[in-house]
Amino acid sequence: MDQDIIEAIPIPALLVAQAGQILATNDGARGLFGAAIQGRHYITALRQPNLLDAVERAVTSQKTSVAPYLSTEARRDITWQATCTPLPDRRVLIALEDRTAMEDAFQMRRDFVANVSHELRTPLTALLGFIETLRGAARNDEEARERFLGIMEREAGRMNRLVADLLSLSRVEADERVRPTAMVDINGIVRGVAHTLTPVAEANEIALALELPDKELLIPGDADQLNQVVTNLIENAVKYSDGKGPVSVELGTQANHPALRGDAIVLIVQDRGEGIDPVHIPRLTERFYRIDNHRSREMGGTGLGLAIVKHIVNRHRGRLRIESEKGTGSRFSVILPLQAS
């Protein structure tokens, strides 16, 4: 009867006798601790001190006790919450709940707050320092005042961009599960963004080489968010081209694209800059992840652009592909469904 009840529990569970032997286990527990766990003493089977102490507390105090249990699966750390509940005859039921996703979310939140604080503190410290200088030693130095005011303007602009990107990221994440239904012309969006950014490219001595179709390409999407994706990718390509051009922007369609298993539009933005070491590519869309912190800040980057792009593409049920090698430039591909499924 005990075995039948334990088997019915949907999470890993074990029943421990008063003497310490494991009386019953279910599939989840056997997968976690090994198939031969039943009949062994819980100390030799469970091993981790936190969990052993929790079992002992449940036995001695006859009150439910909770402890963490850590395991590894496919090179990934798994965090479990073990609840040890005393039963009649001084037995203990141990049930383990996977809390990995919650722990990851908490850690992401902590990292996010720490990163935002750091990103804001640097320009704020600079502003306070310059204000103090302008009120003191440089009060009557017109040349120093103009130089400091220029730096203060850049730092204030950087904080303003950071706040704007944080608000944008928040809005995108809030809408990520809501698929857009309005039909928009992605070709018109790309042409409009390219026209707007042409002066920026020319200022960096970079030409934009456009390969766009002559007709509308209608897809279900949010026009403002897709505009943001195209703007971010072209701006990044121009900034990191290092004077080596042109930046090519291609837009086309592909029938039965393997990434979507259906018809798709494919936007490709490619630069001829120094490229990205492949080791960095999997983390490029993380918030505040930068390959070169100093260079990114000097160029006005907030570290959130590609994170916003990823969330927008996810909302449109698309895919973002990044390919790059050192010395050969980078290629960013956005693959979006051509029509609603």
N, C-alpha and C positions, 0 to 999 in steps of 0.2 A: 504493500500500500504506500509506504514512504517513497519508494522508487517511482511509482506512478505519479504521485503528487509532484515530486521534484522534476520529473521529465516534463510536466505540464507548464512549468515556469518558463516564460519566454526569454529570460536572460540567464547567464551562467549562474548556477546555484549548487550548493553542497549542503549536506546534512551531516553534522559532526556529533558523535556520541559523547556522553559524559566522560568516558575514559580517553577520548581524543581520537578514536578511529573515525574515518570518513565512512558513513553508512550508505549514502546515496549521492549520485551526481547526475546531471543532465548533459546533453550533448555539448552545450556551450561551455560548461566547466571542464569537460574532458578535452575539448579543443584548446582550452586555455592552459590547463595544468598537466595535460597528458592523459592518455587512455587508461593507464594503469593506476590512476590515483585512488580508486575506491579500495577500501580496506587498509590503507596506510594511515599512519598517525598524521594529523593535520600539520604538526610542526615540520615534519620532513617533506610534506607535499607543498605547503604554502610558502614557507621560508622567509618571506619579507617581514621584518620586525614590526612594522606598523600594523599589518594585518594580524599577526600573531598576538600582539598586545590587545587588539580589539576583540578577538575571540576570547581571550582570557578574561577581559573585563566583562564580557557578556555572561560568561559562566559564573564568575564570582559575584557580580552585582545583580545578576538577573535583570539587567536593563539593556536596551538596544544600544549598540556601539557602532560607530562609523569610522572607517579608515581608508586612506588611498591605497591603491595597488597599481603598480606600473608594469607594463609588459611591452613587448616589441613584436610588430607584425609587418613583414615585408619592409624592413629597415625604417619603419615608422613607429614612433613612440605612442603607446595607447595608455590613457589615464582612466582607471576604473575607480568607482566609489563602492567600497565593500560595506554592506550593511549586515551586521551580525545581530540576529534576533534570537533571544533565549526562548526555548520551548519547554513543555513539560518534560520531566525526567532529566532535566539539566542538559538537554541537547541544544545545539545551536544551528540555526539556519543561516548560511552565508549566501547572500545574493549580491552580484556585482553588476553595476550599471556603467555603461561606457559614457564617460564625461569628456571625452577628447574634444569634441566639437565645441563644447561650452568653455573648456580651458583655453582652446585656441582663440575663441572669440574674446575672452578676457585678456589674453596676452596681446592680441591685436589692438584692443582698445588701449591698453597701457602703453604699447609702443606708439600708437597714434598720438596720444596726448603728449608723450615725451618728445616726439618729433615736431609736433606743432609748437610746443613750448620753445624748443631749440631754434626752430626756424624764425620765430617771432623775436626771440631774445636778442639774436645777433644784430638785426637792424635797429631794434630799440636801444641797445647799448650804444651803437654808433651815434644815433640821433641825440641821446642824452649827453654823450661826450662832446659832440659838436656844439650843442646849445650852451653847455658850460664854457667851452672855449670862446664862443662868440660873445658871451656875457663878460668874459674876463680878458685874457691876453689879446684876443683878436678883435676887441670891441671897435677899435678905430682903424683896423687893417682892412682896407677895402678889397685888396686882392685875395686875402685869406677868406674874407667873408663870402665872396663870390664862389670861391672854390668849395668851401664847406656847404654852402647852400645848394650847390649842384649835387654834391654827394648826398645830402639830406633828401633832396628830391628823388634821387634814384632809390634810396633805401625806403622812403615812404611809398614809392611806386611798387617796390617789391612786396612790401607788406600788403598793399592793396590788391596786387595780383594773387597773393597767397590766400587772402580772405575770399576773393572772388572764386578761386579754384576750389576752396573748401566748401563754399555754398553750392557750387556747381556739382561737386562730387556727392554732396548730401542729397541734392535733388535727383541726380541720376540713380543713386542707390535706392531711393524711396520708390522710384518708378520702374526699377529693373525687372520686376515680375509682371509688369503690365505691358503687353506687346502692342506696339503702335498699329493702328488700323488705317490711318489716312494715307492716301497715295501721294507720293512726292516724286519729283523729277530729280534723280540723283545727278544726272548729267548737268542740269542747270545749276545745281548746288556747287559742283566741282568747278564749273566755268566761273561762277561768281566769286568763289574763294580765290581762284587763281588770279582773276583780274584784280581783286583787292590786295593780294600779296605781291603783285608784280613790283611795286615800288620798293618793298622790303627786300625782295630778291636783288633788284638792281643796285640797291644801296650796299649789298654784300657782294656785288659783282658776280652774281649767279643768274643764269638764264633759266627760265622755266620751259621745258620742252613738253608740250601737251599733245597727247594722243587720245582724243575724245571722239565719240561717234557724233554724227550729224543730227541724230534724232533724240527724242525724249526717251529716258529709261525710267519707267515708273516702278517704284517699289513701295511696300508698306513701311512707313517710317515717320520719325519726328524730324521735321526739317531743321529746327534749331540745333538739335543734338547732332545730326549728321553734318551740319555746317561746322560744328565744333570739332568733330573727328577729322574732317578734311583740313581744317585750318591748323589743327595741332600737328598733323603729320607733315604738311608742307612747310610750316614754320620750322619744325625740328630739322627737316632735311636741309633747308636753307642755312640755318644756324650752324649745323655740324658738317657742312660741305668743305670747310676750310679753304674756300676760294676755288675749289675744284668743281667745275660744273660740267654740264648743266644738271639740274634736278628734273628728272622725268616723272610725269604724272600720266598714268595710263588708266583708261576706264573701258571696260568691255563686258561681254556676257559669256557665260560658259554653260552649255547644256549638261545637265546631270552631273554637277560638280561633286566629286567624291567627298568633300568636307561636309556638304549639306545634303547629299543624296537627292539633289534636285537642281532645277535651273537657278543660276546665280549671276549676280553682277560682281565683278572683281575690280577693285581699285588698287592700283600699285603705285606707291611713291618710292622712288629710288634716288639716293644721292651717291656721289663719288668721293665722299670724304674718307677719313682714315679707318672707318669701320669699327666694329664692336667685337671684342673678344667673345667667342661663343660661350664662355663660362658665365658671362653676365646675362645672356639673352633670356633664360627662364625667369629672371627676377626683374626684368625691365618694367613690367606693369605693376610692380609693388609700389605702394605709396611711399614717397620720399626716397625711393632707391635711386641712387646716382652712381655712375661710373667714376666721374670726376666732380666731386662736390664743389671745388673752387671754380672750375670752368663753368659748370652749370649755373652757379649763382651769378657769375660775372655776366652771363648771357641773359639773365633775368628769369631763369627757370625756377619753378616752384617744386619740382619733383612729383607733381600730381598729374601732369598732362597725360601720360600713357595709362595711368590708372583710370582716368576719366574715359579715355578712348576704349579701354577694355570693357568697362561697365556699359557704355553706350552700345558697343557691338554686341555684347551679351543680351542686352534688352531687345535688340533687333534680331535675335536668334542667329547671329552671324559668327564668323571666326576671324581672329586676328593672327596673322602669321608674320614672324620676324626672322629675316635671314641676313646674316652678315659675316664677314671675315675681315680680319685686320688688313688694312691697306687696300681694300677693294670696295668700300662703301657699304651701305645698308639698304635693305629692301623691305618695306612694310606693305603687307597685302591685307586688305579688308574684303572679306567675302560675305555677301548679304543675299538673302533669298530674293529672287526676282519677283515672286508673287506670293501672296498669302497661301499657306497650306490649308 
